[in-house]
Amino acid sequence: MTIHYSIEGNLIYVAMIMLAAGLVLSLLRKIKWLPAVVFGAFVVLLAAWIRRWIAVGHLPMQTMFEVFLTLAMVLFPIGAISRRLPGIRNPMDYVGDVIIGLIILFPAGFVFSDRPQALPPILQSPLFGPHVLAYMLAYVLLAKAAMYAIMGCFIPTGKSEARSSKLETNPNSQNPNVQNGLSFENLNSDIVSDFGFRISNLPNQEKAAHYEQSAYLLACLGFPLMCLGLMLGSVWGVFAWGDWWNWDPKELWSLACVLMYALYFHWRGYFGQKFLRANCLLVILGFAFILITLLWVNFSRLFPGLHNYVG
């Protein structure tokens, strides 16, 4: 474990303290304060990100310290945008952002070195920013999807609560809070009162269906961005290495992530919400592939390749 004494490092610690305070407020069921906490942490992380940019003289998305700082910084605006989706409009999403933010910031604050590095010539390309940022946005959205999938996967439903596969939206409904047969207006009030530890007025099957639907909507946003990152990387490869595809371990695992989520969307498109737990498990498995691509491929000696310059 390492302690950072740079300005960026200290700002990361301030953001972590704010998020930890938000988690305590969540446990005390003071959820109404979470938007202010989340916004405050975003402002602090944005200041750290800008300070890092000034310090290194290029977009701070090269080293793993910078990558995780960027992930944490974009988490909160991405959360604000995703909460505009009807199926994700509930206070538990703020709690999820607090937890994910702490998980992302821990490696940046205590694991990865914050030593500035010069940008290698191969990264001095106009595609560097769009390529990496597309992946960062996709990873944050798919991390949030995995969070909802975990909640949906581990809610006990039982055979007595088996859900009909004919769960559909009523086209004649005039209530925008009613989707797929679920009243999200009531769901929100239940979560506010019970903070997600229990939602006493809803059957477990409906809670699982809501979380699965949220995971699906977030995956729908993250998947195109991940595909965009892969395509931009392929174009960049032509200029950097002279070929669209080099069978590099990072390229192969990035492709595996795309194929894993493609499998999920085909499964989900065919079966809908008939198999809620299987849907959630596929989302979780897809994010496990992302973790392998982001971490193991970069650090394991089993995967030497063209992309081993992140530091």
N, C-alpha and C positions, 0 to 999 in steps of 0.2 A: 504494500500500500504506500502511495506517495501523496504528499501534500503540495499543492501548488501555491506559490506566493506571488504569482503574476496578477495583474489587475483582472484578467479574464477569469483566472482561477478563483479569486476572491468573490467575483460576481456570481460565479457558479455556486459557491457555497451559500451566498445570500439567497439565491433562488431556491436552493435545496431546503434552507431553513424555512422559507416562506411556504413551500409545498408541504413540508413536514407539519407546519402549523395548520395548513389546510386539511391535512389528513386527520389531525387531532380534532379540528372543528367538525369534520365529517363524523367522527366517532361520537362526538357530543351532539350530533344531529343539528348542527348549525349550518345547514347546507346553503342558506341564503347568502352567506359570506363567501362562498367558494368562487363565484364569478370575479369578485374583486381580488381574491388571492391569485387566481389563475392569470388575470390580466397583469397584476403586479409582477408576477414571476416572468411573464413574457417580456415586459418592459426591461427588466434586469438582464434577461438573456439576450435580448436584442442589443442592449448596450455592450454586453460581453462580445457578441458576434461582430459588431462594428469595430470595437477596440481590437479584436484579433485581426480583422481585415487590415486595419491601419498598421498593426505591428508586423504582419508578414508581407504586406504589399500585394496581396492577391486574394481572390475569393477563398475564405477559410473553409475549404472542403477537401483538403489533401490528406492530412494525418487523421488517425482514428480519433484523437482528441477533438479535432475540428469537425469531423463527421458527426460525432455524438453531440457536440455543442449545437451543430446545425439541426440535427434531429429534434433536440429538445426545444430549440427556438421555434421551429415551424409547427411543432405539435399543437400549440395553443391557438394560432390562427386557423389551422386545419380543423381543430375541434370546434371553433366558433362557426366555421362554414358548415361543417357536417351536421351541427345541431339544428340547422335550418331545415334539414330533411324531416318530414313528419314522423317517420318511424324511429328517429333517434332523439326526439325532443323530450328528454327527461333529465332530471337533475343528476341521476347516476352517471351521466356522461362526464360531468365535471369531476366526479370522484375518480373515474377512470383516467382522466387526463392527469390528475394529481399523482396517481399511482404510477402510470407509465412515465410521467416526467421524472419522478424520483429514480425509477429503474434506469432510465437513459442517462441521467446526470451522474449517477454513482461512478460508472467507469470513467467519465470525463473528469470527475473531480478527484478520484482516488486510484485509478488504474493506469490510464494512458498518460504518457509524457506530454507536457505542454510546450516542449522546446520547439521554437519556430524552425521550419525547414524551408529551404529555397525550393521553388517550384521547378521540377525537372523539365527539360525541354519538351518531352513528350506530352506533358500536361499543359503546355503553353499554347492552347488551342481555343478558338471561339466556342467549341463544342464542350469544353470542360464544364462550364457552369450549367448549361441546359441538361447535359447528360447526367451529372451527379445530382442536380436538384430534382430532376424527374424521379430518380430513384428514391431520394430522401422523402419526397412527398408521398410516393407510393408506399414506402415502408411504414411511414407514420399511419396512414390510413389502414393498412393491412394489420398493423399492430393493434389499432383500435378494434378492427374486425375480430381479431383473435381474442381480444378481451371479452367481447360480447359472446363469442363462440364458447369460450370457457364457461361463462356464466350459464349459457343455455345448455351446455353439454352435461353439466353436473347437477342440474335441477332434477330431482327424482320425480318421474311422471307416473310410472306404473301402468300396467295394462288396463286398469279400470278407467284411466283417463285418456285412452287411446284417441288420437285425433283423426277426424275424417280428412281424407285427402282433398275434399271439396271445399276447403277453406278459401273463400274468394271474397273480393271486395264487392259490396253491394253498389251497383252503378247508380241506384236511385237514392242513395244516402246523401243528404245535404250537410251532414256533419263532417268537417274535415278531420276531426280527431278520431273518427271511426274508420279503421282500415283492417282488411283481412278478418273482419268480425270482431276486432278488439277495440275497446275504447281507450285510446291513449290518454284522453283527458282524465279518466278515472285512474289509469295507471300512474300518471304523474302525481296525482294527489296522494296515492297510496305510497309512492316512493318517498315523497316529501315527509309523510308522517312516520314511515317505518324505516327510512334510509336503506331500503334494499335488503336488509337482513331478513325481513319477511314482508310479503305483500298479501296481507291476510284476506283481502276481498277477491283475489284472483286465483283460479286453479293453477297448479304448477304447470300444466300443459300450456296454458295461455302465456304464462311468464316465459317459458322456454321458447314458444313460438315468437314472442316479441323480441327476445334476445337474438334468436336465429335470423329474424328479419333485419334487425339492425346490422348484424354481421354481414348479411348479404348486400345491403345497401352500401356499406363502407367498402366492401370488396369490389363492388361495381365501380366505385370511384377510383380505387387504388390500382386495379388491374390495367386500365388503359395507360396510366402513367408509367407503370412498370414496363409495358410493351414499348412505350415511347422511349424510355431509357435504353432498352435493349437495341432499338432501331438506331438511335443516335450513336450508341457505342459502335454499332456495325459500320455506320458511315465514317465515324472517327477512325476506325481501324484501317480503312482504305488509305487514309492520309498518313497514319502513324506507322503501319506495318505492311501496307501494300496489298491488303486482302480484306474482304468483308468479314471473314470468319477464320480464326486461327486455332480453334480447338483448345483454347486456353482454359484451365480449370474454372476461372471466374466466369468466362463466357458460358461454359457448359452448365455450371450451377445456376447462372442467371436464366438460361434457357429452361432448366429443370423447374425453376420457380414458375415461369410462365406456363409451362405444360401442366404443372400441378394445379394451378388455379383454373386453367382451361378445363381440366378434368372436373374440377368442382362445379364450374358453371354449366357444363354439359349435364352432370348429375342433377344439379339443382333445377335446371331447366326442364329436365324430363320428369323428375319425381316431385318437384315443388317442395312443399313442407310435409310430405308424407313421412319422411324419415328425418326428424329434426336432429337427433343425436348424430346421425351419420353426416348430415350437412355440417354440423359444428365441428366434428372431428376432421373433416376435410379442410376446413378453414384453418384449424390449428396446425394440421400437418403442412399446409402451404406456408404458414409463417415459420415453422421449424426449418423448412428449406431456406427461407430468407435468412434466418440466423446462421445457418451453415455458410451461406454465400457471403454474408457480411463479416463473420468472425472467423470461423474455422478455416475457410479457404485462404484468408489473408495471413493467418498466423501458423497454420500447420505446415510442417515440412513435407507432408504428403502431397501438397498441392503447389509446388514451385511453378511459376508461370510469368506471363508478361505483366500481370497486374500487381506484383509484389513490391509496390513502392509507397504504400500508404503510411508506413511507419507506426 
